[in-house]
Amino acid sequence: MPTIPMTTRDGDLLVLSTTNAPYRRRIDAQTLAESIRTGDAGSWTVHVATFFVDVHPELVVRFAERHEIDLETLARSYRSLRDETGERSIDLEAEFARHGLWSEAEVGARLPRRDP
């Protein structure tokens, strides 16, 4: 299936509509991109987790590309947030494996137990 070209504004609106849907407070594209780029979600942790878990993996990757976030940084930010919150996306992990960033064994691997 061919990829439909999307403007930055349209692509960001699509991503943000999913990312912000469950919450009253709204994150903007620039803040989301900076949170991913730095690996510091700050007070936006639930929004960034929703981005990684609920947005389709292709849209996650395309958002990163539009905001000049390399895939290694994207994967590192995802892993950090996943380890912190326990929220995960097997589909996004598979996308990272497809790009050679993760091994197939890492996709869906059991997370280390977190002490309360």
WOWOKA-V713288 format. One line per field, one symbol per residue. ss: DSSP state (a for helix, b for strand, c for the rest). phi: phi as a letter, one per 30 degrees, with the letter a starting at -180 (. if undefined). burial: # if it has 9 or more other ideal C-beta (glycine too) atoms within 8 Angstrom, else .. Layout:
ss=???
phi=???
burial=???
//
This chain:
ss=cccccccaaaaaaaaaaaaaccccccccaaaaaaaaaacccaaaaaaaaaaaaaccaaaaaaaaaaccccaaaaaaaaaaaaaaaccccaaaaaaaaacccccaaacccccccccc
phi=.dddebdedddddddddddcedbddcccddddddddddicdhdcedddddedccdeedddddeeddchcddddedddeeddeddcidbbddddddddddidbdedddidddddcdd
burial=..........##.###.###..#...#.#.###.###.#.#..##.#######.#.#.######.##.#.#.######.###....###..######....#....#...#.....
//
